[in-house]
C-alpha cells in the first residue's frame, strides 16, 4: 500500500480508466482514440487525447498535449514527481518528450507493435545513453485500451458500424 492507502496497481488502474475516458473524446473529431494524463501528488495536471486531425498537427499526440498542460500548471518543464498515464505505448516522439521532461514514471495500457518506443519497436525510455530513464509499467488495462483502438479502426475500415465507438 502507498501512503494514500491504495496499492500501486489499484491507483494505476484508476488513472488508466480516466485516460480511457479521455481517449474516447478523440473519436468525436475522428482522431485515433489515445488518452494521456499527467498526475502529480494525486492531482491530474494534464489530461489530453489525440488531436492530430483536429489541429492538423502531426505533433498533437495525447502525451505531448498532456505534458504541455502539466508544465504550464507546475510552471516548469521538469515534470519531476509526476506519472504519465497513456492508453497506448508511446511513440518515439512522445518517448523523447518524456525523457526531456524528466518524467520519472510512465504507465501505459496497450503495446504498439508498429511504433512503440517503450520496448516494442524501440526502447527510448530505457536507453542507457540518455540522461533520464523513467520507470515503465506496461499492460495496465491493456485489453480495454486495445479494444478501444480495435473498435475505432474496424469502424473506419467499414467494419462493425454498431460498435460503441462508432465515428
C-alpha positions as CSV (number, residue, x, y, z in Angstrom):
1,X,0.0,0.0,0.0
2,X,1.2,3.5,-0.7
3,X,0.7,6.5,1.6
4,X,-2.9,7.2,0.4
5,X,-4.0,3.6,1.4
6,X,-4.2,2.3,-2.2
7,X,-1.9,-0.1,-3.8
8,X,0.0,1.0,-6.9
9,X,-1.9,-1.4,-9.1
10,X,-5.3,0.0,-8.0
11,X,-4.1,3.5,-8.4
12,X,-2.7,2.8,-11.8
13,X,-6.0,1.2,-12.9
14,X,-7.9,4.2,-11.6
15,X,-5.9,6.7,-13.6
16,X,-5.9,4.5,-16.7
17,X,-9.7,4.4,-16.6
18,X,-9.6,8.2,-16.7
19,X,-7.1,8.1,-19.6
20,X,-9.5,5.8,-21.4
21,X,-12.4,8.2,-20.9
22,X,-10.1,11.0,-22.3
23,X,-9.2,8.8,-25.3
24,X,-12.9,8.3,-26.2
25,X,-13.1,12.1,-26.6
26,X,-10.8,11.9,-29.7
27,X,-13.4,9.9,-31.6
28,X,-15.7,13.0,-31.9
29,X,-13.2,14.6,-34.3
30,X,-12.0,11.3,-35.9
31,X,-8.7,11.2,-34.2
32,X,-7.2,7.9,-33.1
33,X,-8.5,7.3,-29.5
34,X,-5.5,7.6,-27.3
35,X,-5.7,9.4,-24.0
36,X,-3.0,10.6,-21.6
37,X,-2.8,12.1,-18.1
38,X,0.0,13.6,-16.1
39,X,-0.6,13.1,-12.4
40,X,1.3,14.9,-9.6
41,X,0.6,14.3,-5.9
42,X,-2.7,12.6,-6.7
43,X,-3.9,15.5,-8.9
44,X,-4.4,15.4,-12.7
45,X,-2.4,18.3,-14.0
46,X,-2.7,17.5,-17.7
47,X,-5.4,15.4,-19.5
48,X,-5.5,15.1,-23.2
49,X,-6.4,13.0,-26.2
50,X,-5.1,12.8,-29.7
51,X,-5.8,16.0,-31.7
52,X,-3.8,15.4,-34.9
53,X,-6.8,15.6,-37.2
54,X,-8.5,18.4,-35.2
55,X,-5.4,20.6,-35.2
56,X,-3.9,19.3,-38.5
57,X,-0.7,18.9,-36.4
58,X,1.4,15.8,-36.5
59,X,2.8,16.5,-33.0
60,X,-0.7,16.8,-31.4
61,X,-0.4,13.4,-29.6
62,X,-2.2,12.9,-26.3
63,X,1.1,12.7,-24.4
64,X,2.6,15.9,-25.8
65,X,-0.6,17.9,-25.1
66,X,-0.8,16.4,-21.5
67,X,2.9,17.2,-20.9
68,X,2.4,20.8,-22.0
69,X,-0.6,21.2,-19.7
70,X,1.2,19.8,-16.7
71,X,4.2,22.0,-17.4
72,X,2.0,25.1,-17.5
73,X,0.3,24.0,-14.2
74,X,3.7,23.5,-12.5
75,X,5.4,26.4,-14.3
76,X,8.4,24.3,-15.2
77,X,9.4,22.0,-18.0
78,X,10.8,19.5,-15.4
79,X,7.9,17.2,-14.5
80,X,9.6,15.7,-11.5
81,X,7.5,13.5,-9.2
82,X,4.8,13.1,-11.9
83,X,3.4,10.0,-13.5
84,X,2.3,9.9,-17.1
85,X,-0.6,7.5,-17.9
86,X,-1.3,6.7,-21.5
87,X,-3.6,4.2,-23.2
88,X,-1.1,3.2,-25.9
89,X,2.7,2.7,-25.7
90,X,4.4,6.0,-26.5
91,X,5.9,6.5,-30.0
92,X,9.5,7.8,-30.5
93,X,8.5,11.4,-30.5
94,X,6.5,11.1,-27.2
95,X,9.2,8.9,-25.6
96,X,11.7,11.6,-26.4
97,X,9.5,14.3,-24.9
98,X,9.0,12.1,-21.8
99,X,12.8,11.9,-21.4
100,X,13.3,15.6,-21.9
101,X,10.6,16.4,-19.4
102,X,12.3,14.2,-16.8
103,X,9.0,12.3,-16.1
104,X,10.1,9.6,-13.6
105,X,7.2,7.1,-14.2
106,X,5.3,6.1,-17.3
107,X,2.3,3.8,-17.2
108,X,0.7,2.6,-20.4
109,X,-2.0,0.2,-21.5
110,X,-1.7,-1.5,-24.9
111,X,1.6,-2.1,-26.6
112,X,2.2,-0.7,-30.1
113,X,4.0,-3.3,-32.2
114,X,4.3,-0.9,-35.1
115,X,5.5,2.3,-33.5
116,X,6.1,1.7,-29.8
117,X,9.2,3.2,-28.3
118,X,9.0,1.8,-24.8
119,X,10.1,-1.7,-25.7
120,X,8.1,-2.9,-28.7
121,X,10.0,-1.4,-31.7
122,X,12.4,0.9,-29.9
123,X,13.2,1.3,-26.3
124,X,13.9,5.0,-25.9
125,X,12.7,5.1,-22.3
126,X,15.4,2.6,-21.3
127,X,18.2,3.8,-23.5
128,X,21.3,3.9,-21.2
129,X,23.0,6.6,-23.3
130,X,20.2,9.1,-22.4
131,X,20.4,11.2,-19.3
132,X,17.0,10.1,-17.9
133,X,15.3,6.7,-17.8
134,X,11.8,6.6,-16.3
135,X,10.3,3.6,-14.6
136,X,7.9,2.0,-17.1
137,X,4.8,0.0,-16.2
138,X,3.1,-1.7,-19.1
139,X,-0.2,-3.6,-19.7
140,X,-2.4,-1.7,-17.3
141,X,-6.0,-2.3,-18.6
142,X,-4.4,-3.4,-21.8
143,X,-7.5,-5.3,-23.0
144,X,-9.7,-2.2,-22.7
145,X,-7.1,0.1,-24.2
146,X,-6.5,-2.3,-27.1
147,X,-10.2,-2.9,-27.7
148,X,-10.9,0.8,-28.0
149,X,-8.4,1.1,-30.8
150,X,-9.6,-2.1,-32.5
151,X,-13.2,-0.9,-32.5
152,X,-12.2,2.5,-33.8
153,X,-10.3,1.1,-36.7
154,X,-12.9,-1.5,-37.5
155,X,-15.5,1.3,-38.0
156,X,-13.1,3.3,-40.1
157,X,-12.4,0.4,-42.3
158,X,-16.2,-0.2,-42.8
159,X,-16.5,-3.0,-40.2
160,X,-18.9,-3.1,-37.3
161,X,-21.0,0.0,-37.5
162,X,-22.8,-1.0,-34.3
163,X,-19.6,-0.6,-32.3
164,X,-20.0,1.5,-29.2
165,X,-17.1,3.7,-30.6
166,X,-18.7,4.5,-33.9
167,X,-17.4,7.6,-35.6
